Amino acid sequence: MSDTFKIQIPLDKTLKVKGTKKAKELGYTSLQEVLRVFITSFVEGKIIPTFESRERLSPRAEKRYDKMIKEHEKDRKAGKVKSFKTSSEAIKYLNSDD
C-alpha cells in the first residue's frame, strides 16, 4: 500500500476547467500537479501564501489617475515638485517657513 494521501477539494466545474487550462499554459500537466508543487514548496518553507486582493480601477477612475500622473510629471519637469533624499529633509522643509 502506498503512503499517498488523497485530498478532495470540491470545485465549481468552471473553476476546475479554468484552473486546468491555466496550469497547462504554465507548463504543468494538470491542476493536481500545481497543487502538489504548491504544497511541497509551502512545506519546505519556500513560499508563504498571502491573500491580497487585486483591485481594479473603473475606466473612469483610470482616466482620472492617468490625468493626475501626467499633470504631476509636467509639474516635476517644470520644477514645481519638491523632492527630498531623506524623510528628515522633508520634515525640515515642512517645518520651515518656505
C-alpha positions in Angstrom: 0.0 0.0 0.0 1.2 3.5 -0.9 1.9 6.3 1.6 -0.1 8.6 -0.7 -2.8 10.6 0.9 -5.6 11.9 -1.2 -7.2 15.3 -0.7 -10.6 16.0 -2.2 -11.4 19.6 -2.9 -14.9 20.5 -4.1 -14.6 22.9 -7.0 -17.1 24.5 -9.3 -16.7 22.9 -12.8 -15.9 26.3 -14.4 -13.1 26.9 -11.9 -11.6 23.4 -12.5 -11.7 23.9 -16.2 -10.1 27.4 -16.0 -7.5 26.2 -13.4 -6.5 23.2 -15.6 -6.2 25.5 -18.7 -4.0 28.0 -16.7 -1.9 25.1 -15.3 -1.2 23.8 -18.8 -0.4 27.3 -20.1 2.2 27.5 -17.4 3.7 24.1 -18.4 2.1 21.8 -15.7 0.5 18.6 -16.7 -2.6 19.1 -14.5 -4.1 21.2 -11.8 -3.2 18.5 -9.4 0.5 18.9 -10.3 0.2 22.7 -9.5 -1.3 21.8 -6.1 1.5 19.2 -5.4 4.2 21.7 -6.3 2.5 24.4 -4.2 2.1 22.2 -1.1 5.7 20.9 -1.4 7.0 24.4 -1.7 4.9 25.5 1.3 6.1 22.7 3.5 9.7 23.4 2.5 9.3 27.0 3.5 10.0 28.2 0.0 6.7 30.1 -0.2 4.5 31.8 2.3 0.9 32.2 1.0 -0.6 35.7 1.3 -4.0 36.7 0.3 -4.0 40.1 -1.3 -6.8 41.4 -3.4 -6.0 43.0 -6.7 -8.5 45.7 -7.1 -9.2 47.2 -10.5 -10.0 50.8 -11.1 -13.0 51.6 -13.1 -12.3 53.0 -16.6 -13.4 56.5 -15.3 -11.0 56.3 -12.3 -8.1 55.1 -14.5 -8.6 58.2 -16.7 -8.6 60.4 -13.7 -5.4 58.9 -12.3 -3.7 59.0 -15.7 -4.5 62.7 -15.9 -3.1 63.2 -12.4 0.1 61.4 -13.2 0.6 63.4 -16.4 0.0 66.7 -14.5 2.5 65.6 -11.8 5.1 64.7 -14.5 4.5 68.1 -16.1 4.9 69.9 -12.8 8.0 67.9 -11.9 9.7 68.8 -15.2 8.8 72.4 -14.6 10.5 72.3 -11.2 7.2 72.8 -9.3 7.6 69.5 -7.4 9.9 69.4 -4.4 11.7 66.2 -3.8 13.9 65.0 -0.9 16.6 62.4 -0.3 15.6 61.6 3.2 12.5 61.9 5.4 14.4 64.2 7.7 14.9 66.7 4.8 11.2 66.6 4.1 10.2 67.2 7.7 12.7 70.0 8.0 11.2 71.6 4.9 7.6 71.1 6.2 8.5 72.8 9.5 10.2 75.7 7.8 8.5 78.9 6.6 9.4 78.3 2.9 
